[in-house]
């Protein structure tokens, strides 16, 4: 037993020495580059942030998904809520210019959807559910143009994913 304690103490001493050497090396290297420095916030329109968030999701760069969707929500969510509150129904697709004029509403809604999808891909189902619920409750009139030629509704997509996740959770 005495021999085991000596060996264990020596191993702990070596680990402690390595830890302290590593900590000294890190401290002498100076401050780390802040994570935000790798994100491109040179253009902070809701459309630019949403496009970057889509790209980050496609690349499975979840840190960037959080950064871009968070920045869009921080900058434009108050306006998106005002735009949502001013509506009483879905704007018909024939009124394209009116739909496009609600960029804060539409882009913030998409950012909620992207953030939720990112959380879902990370396996953080409870966070994804919360984001899908917030999207469905707060931005039900948002519409986004699909390059294939039609408008789609982020809240409807969010409700479908929410139903699926809740069904899966209940089935376990």
C-alpha positions in Angstrom: 0.0 0.0 0.0 2.8 2.4 0.9 4.4 1.7 -2.6 1.0 2.5 -4.3 0.8 5.8 -2.4 4.3 6.8 -3.4 3.7 6.0 -7.1 0.3 7.8 -7.0 1.9 10.8 -5.3 4.6 10.9 -8.0 2.0 10.7 -10.8 0.0 13.5 -9.2 3.2 15.6 -8.9 4.0 15.1 -12.6 0.4 16.1 -13.6 0.5 19.1 -11.4 3.9 20.2 -12.8 2.6 19.8 -16.4 -0.6 21.7 -15.5 1.4 24.6 -14.0 3.8 24.7 -17.0 0.9 24.7 -19.4 -0.8 27.5 -17.4 2.4 29.6 -17.5 2.8 29.1 -21.2 -0.8 30.2 -21.8 -0.5 33.2 -19.5 2.8 34.3 -21.2 1.2 34.0 -24.7 -1.0 37.0 -24.0 -4.7 37.4 -24.3 -6.5 35.0 -26.6 -8.3 36.4 -29.7 -11.9 37.0 -28.7 -14.2 34.5 -30.5 -16.2 37.3 -32.0 -13.2 38.4 -34.0 -13.7 35.5 -36.4 -17.2 36.6 -37.3 -17.9 39.1 -40.1 -20.0 41.9 -38.6 -18.9 44.4 -41.2 -22.4 44.5 -42.6 -25.1 44.2 -40.0 -28.3 44.4 -42.0 -30.8 41.7 -41.0 -30.5 40.2 -44.5 -26.7 39.9 -44.3 -26.8 38.4 -40.8 -29.5 35.9 -41.8 -27.5 34.9 -45.0 -24.4 34.4 -42.8 -26.4 32.3 -40.4 -27.7 30.1 -43.2 -24.2 29.6 -44.4 -23.0 28.8 -40.9 -25.8 26.2 -40.4 -24.9 24.6 -43.8 -21.3 24.4 -42.7 -22.3 23.1 -39.3 -20.4 26.0 -37.7 -22.7 26.2 -34.6 -20.6 28.9 -32.9 -21.2 31.1 -36.0 -24.9 30.1 -36.1 -25.2 31.4 -32.5 -23.2 34.5 -33.3 -25.1 35.6 -36.4 -28.6 34.6 -35.2 -27.9 36.3 -31.9 -26.7 39.5 -33.5 -29.7 39.7 -35.8 -32.1 39.1 -32.9 -30.3 41.7 -30.7 -30.4 44.4 -33.4 -33.8 43.7 -35.0 -36.1 41.8 -32.7 -37.7 44.9 -31.3 -38.6 46.1 -34.8 -39.7 42.6 -35.8 -42.1 42.6 -32.8 -43.5 46.0 -33.8 -44.0 44.8 -37.4 -45.7 41.6 -36.2 -48.0 43.6 -33.9 -49.1 45.9 -36.8 -50.4 42.9 -38.8 -53.7 41.2 -38.4 -53.3 38.5 -41.0 -50.8 36.9 -43.4 -50.1 39.3 -46.3 -51.1 37.7 -49.6 -48.2 36.6 -51.8 -49.4 39.0 -54.5 -48.3 41.9 -52.3 -44.7 41.0 -52.6 -43.3 44.5 -52.0 -45.3 44.8 -48.7 -43.9 41.4 -47.6 -40.3 42.4 -48.5 -40.7 45.7 -46.6 -41.0 43.7 -43.4 -37.4 42.6 -43.4 -36.9 42.8 -39.7 -39.9 40.5 -39.1 -39.0 38.1 -41.8 -35.3 37.9 -41.0 -35.6 37.6 -37.3 -38.1 34.8 -37.7 -35.7 33.0 -40.0 -32.9 33.5 -37.5 -35.1 31.9 -34.8 -35.6 28.9 -37.1 -31.9 28.7 -37.9 -30.9 28.9 -34.3 -33.5 26.2 -33.4 -32.2 23.9 -36.2 -28.7 24.4 -35.0 -29.7 23.4 -31.4 -31.5 20.4 -32.8 -28.5 19.3 -34.7 -26.4 19.6 -31.6 -28.8 17.4 -29.8 -30.1 20.2 -27.5 -33.7 19.3 -27.9 -35.0 21.5 -25.1 -33.4 24.6 -26.4 -34.6 23.8 -29.9 -38.2 23.4 -28.6 -37.9 26.7 -26.8 -36.8 28.5 -29.9 -39.4 26.9 -32.1 -42.1 27.8 -29.6 -40.9 31.4 -29.4 -40.8 31.6 -33.2 -44.4 30.2 -33.5 -45.8 32.5 -30.8 -44.0 35.8 -31.7 -43.6 35.8 -35.5 -46.6 34.0 -37.0 -46.9 36.5 -39.9 -43.3 36.3 -41.1 -42.8 35.2 -44.7 -39.7 34.5 -46.6 -39.0 34.3 -50.3 -37.7 30.9 -51.6 -35.5 31.2 -54.6 -37.7 28.6 -56.3 -40.4 31.2 -56.6 -42.7 31.2 -53.6 -43.1 32.5 -50.0 -42.8 30.2 -47.1 -43.6 30.8 -43.4 -40.9 30.2 -40.8 -43.5 29.9 -38.0 -45.2 27.1 -39.9 -41.9 25.3 -40.3 -41.2 25.8 -36.6 -44.5 24.4 -35.6 -43.9 21.3 -37.7 -40.5 20.7 -36.1 -42.0 21.4 -32.7 -44.7 18.9 -33.2 -42.1 16.3 -34.4 -39.8 16.9 -31.4 -42.6 16.8 -28.9 -43.9 13.6 -30.5 -40.5 12.0 -30.3 -40.1 13.1 -26.6 -43.5 11.6 -25.7 -42.6 8.3 -27.5 -39.6 7.7 -25.4 
